[in-house]
Amino acid sequence: MPSRQINIVLRQPEHRRAIDGAGDPIHASPLADAEPQQTGKRTPSEGPLSDIFKELNQLIGLDNVKALVHEIYALLQISQFRAEAGLLSNAHVYHMIFKGSPGTGKTTVARLMGRMFHAMGVLSKGHFIEVERADLVGEYIGHTALKTRELMKKAMGGILFIDEAYSLARGGDKDFGKESIDALVKGMEDKKNDFILILAGYSDEMEQFLATNPGLPSRFPIQIDFEDYPIEQLVQITELMAKEREYVLLPQTVMKLKQHLAEEKAATWRAFSNARYVRNILEKAMRHQAVRLLSQYVNAPSKSELMSIRPEDMRFK
């Protein structure tokens, strides 16, 4: 029986929704009418899993991804309860496709999932190995399959994350990338309970990649679309990054950033790297602030000045 494919589309809201643990009510089972109705999403209150969910909930946006991670956690927890009750507990396949632009949280979420699967006993190690085409494709016949198998061997017990995975199918029939795909497919079948493969890349390119092999889509039961962040969330991400570095964006600086992001996102011909883009802007502003402060002050600036990113510090060229 073919596995059911889960398609999750990340719809980034214009404002961050408060994360307070509240969710849709969980209705009591018809087999237990007398039980009180439970509300909210139950997540671990202590231990490694609690830390993982705290980190997940601190991420800006990604509401549908957070819901999916909770679904997986709930499934694994209930499977444990079923096993303890002597009920059948079927194994699931968790290979995934992450589709979206750079800087939309794909790598971060993959790392968190690896830690969660380890904490829940699905993966023996939970480590994270990130590779790209150059790490997988060799220079002669047979070399590619060997390199691919070696990387899968290193990933056993953890996550193998392949960024820009569609590049494996770009070279035509004579390209060695196809050899890597074949080795990956075989490894997914032979070692499906020993590691989790996550393929990531731009949405359109990943759709084309999946279309090159009719058997590929069904091997990835979970497919997630990571959409670009709206401007408000990009500003929140920038302010959070600044706070982590003990800097503050002045209100005029925030206004300048918003205007620039609106112009940049309107330039649809240009690839936009989301959180990665605003991180680079912030780090550039920090450098400009340092030069400005050295030129303005003979002695050490005040703590407030050391923390403040002014509009003139934020340049985009």
N, C-alpha and C positions, 0 to 999 in steps of 0.2 A: 504494500500500500504506500503510495507516495506521501512524503511528509508535507504538512501544511506550511505554506510560506507566510511569514508575518511581515507585513510591510508597515513600517512606522515612518510617518512624515513629520519632521520637526517644524512646527509653525511657531517661529519666534514671536512672542507677543511684544507689543510696543513698549510695555512697561513690565518690569520684573514682578512676577506674582509672588506674594509672601509665602514662604515655606514654613508652615507651622504644624505639619503632620496631618492636617485635616484633608479628607478626601470624600468620595462618595460613600454613602452608608453601606455597610455590609449586612445584607438581609439574612435573617435567621433561616437555617435550613428547614424545609418543610417536614423533615424527619424529627425536628426538635423544636416544635412550636412553642414550648414553654420557655425556651432560652431567651434571655433579653437580647434585643437587637444591638449589634456592635457597630460603632462608627469609627472612621479614621483608618489609616494604614498603619499596621503594626510593624515596627522595625526594631532591631535589637537595641537595647538601652545601655549595653556595656560590651566591652571586648573589641576585638579587631573589626567585626562587622559593624559595630556602632561607629567606629572611626571612619570606616569606608562610606557609610551613608551620610555622615556629617560632611565629609569632603564633597560628596556628590551634590548634596543640597546647597552647598555654598557656591556652586557654579552658577553663573548668570544664565538665565533661560534654560534651554534643554528640557522643558517640562515633559515632553513625550518620552525622551530617553530615560528620565528619572522614573517615569511610570513603568517603562519596560523593565528596567533593572529591578524594580520592586516586584513585578510579575515573576521574574526569574527567581528572585529570592523566595517569594511565597511558594512557588512550585517546588523548589528544592526542600523547603522546610516541611511542607505538607507531605512530600515524598518520604522524608525521614519519619514523620508521624505514622504514615501508612505502613512503612516497613516494620516499625515497632509494634503496630497493631496486627501484624501478620497478614497485611493486605499486599496485593501485587503492586510493585513500584517500578514502572517502566523507565528505562534509560532514555534520555533525550539527546539529540544532536544539537550542538550550540555553535557550529560554524556560522560566521556572519559576514555580511557585506555592509560597509559604511560608505555612503555616497554623499559627497558635498565638497564645497570649496575648502581651501586651506584655512586654518585658524578657526574652525568651527567646533573644535573640541573632540575630534575623532580619536586622536592618540590618547588624550587624557581619559576619556571614557573607557577605552580599551584597557588601559592600565588598571583602572579601578575595577573593571570586570574580572581581570585576571586575579586580583587580590580577593574579590568576593568568591569566585569559584574555588579558590584555594581554601578560604575560610570555611566554605560549605562542604569541603571534601570531594569536590568534583575533579579538581586538579591537584596533583600531589605536591607541586612546587608553587605554581602561580606566577612564575617569572615571566618577563615580557621581552620578546626579541623582535626588534623592528628592522626590516630589510626592504630593499628595493631591487629593481631589475638587475643591476650590476652585481648584486650579491648572489643572485640565483642563476644567471645565465653564463655559461662557460664559453670557451673559444673554439671548441671542436666537438665532434659528435661523441656523445657519451659523457662529456665533462659536465654539461648542464644538469643532467639527471643526478650525477654524483654530488654536485654542489647543493642541489635542492634537497636531496635525501639527508645530507649532512646537517643542513639547517633545521630540517624537521626533527632530526635526532636531538639537536641541541634544545629544541622547543618542547620536547616531551615533558609533560607535567605542567606546561604553561601555555602561553599565548604566542603564536607566530603571526605577526602583523606585517602585511605587505602593502606598502604605500605605493600609489600610482600603479596598481596591479594590472591595469589595462595595457600597460606598456609591454607586457609579456606576449600580447597577441598582435602587436603592430607590425612585425617584420615580414609577414606573409608565411607561406607554407615552408620555405627553406630556412626560416629564422629559428634559432635554438630556443626561443621563448616558448614555443609550443611544447618542446620537450619538458620544460619546467612545469607547464600546466599539467601535462600528463602525469608527471611524477607527483605533483601535489594532489591530484584527484585520487591516485592510487593510495597515497599516504592517508588521505582523509577517510578512505574506506577501511584500510587495514588497521589504522590507529585512531579510529574515530572517538574512542573513549580515553585516549591518552594525551591529546592536546587539542587546542581550539585554534582554528585558522580564521583570521579576520582579514579580508581584502578591502582596501580603501582607495578612494580616488574621486575625481570629478564625476558628477551624476551622469551626464550624457555619455562620457567615455566608458563608465562602468556598465551602463546599459548596453552599449555596443559590444563590450567585452563579453558580457553574459550571453549575448546573442550569437557569439562565434561558436559556442558549443551547447547544443540543446540540453545536455545533461548537467550543465553547471548550475542553473538557477535552483533546481530542486535539491542540490547538495548544500545550499545555504538557506536553512529554514528561517533565519532572521535577517531581514534587510532593512536598514535604517537610512533615511534621508536627513542629512544635517543641512538645514537651510542657512543662508547668510543671516547674520545678526542685523536687526534694525539699528538705526542711529542711536536711539536712547540706550539700548543695551551695550553698544560699543562704548559709549561715554561711561556707563557704569563700570564696564570692564577696565577702562583706562584709569578711572578713579580708584578702583580696587587695587590695580597694579601699583599705582602711585602710593596708596596707603601702605601696602606691604613693604615698600621701599622707604617709608617715612617721608613722603613728599605730599604736597597738597596742590591741587589745581585751583587757582583763583577763579571766581565766577566769570570774569572777562575771558580767561583762558578757556573755560568750558564752552563759552559762546563761540569763540574762534574755532575750536575743535569741531563743534557741531556743524558750523558752516562749511568747513573743509570736507567733512565726511559726506555731507549732502552732495557737494560737487563731485567728490570722488566716486560715490556710488552711482551718480547719474551718468558717469562716463562708462557706459556698459561695455565699451570695446576693450576696457582695461580689466585684467584679472584682479580680483579683490581678495585679499588674504585675511580679512576679518580681524580676529584678536591678535594675530601675528602682525598685522599692519599697525594697529594702535600701539602695540608694545614697542615697535621700532620708532614710532613717532615720540613716545614718552621718553625712551632712552636717548634719542637725539635731543629732546628738550632738556634733559638733565645735563647733557654735555654743554649746551648753549648757556644754561643757567650758571654752570661752574665758571665758564669764561667771563660772563657778565659780572659775577660776584668778585672775581679776582681783580677785575679792572675798576670796580666801584669802591672797594674797601681796602684800606691799608692794613687794618687789623681784622680779626675774625668777625664775620657778619653775625647778626643775632640769630637765635634759633629759628625764629619765624621766617627770616630771610633765607636761611639755609633750607627750609622746607618748601618755600613757595615757588611754584612754577608760574611765571608771569606770561602774558600774551606774547611779549617779544621773544621769550625763550622757545616758543612753539613755532617752528618753521617747517615748511613742507617741501622745500626744494634744496 
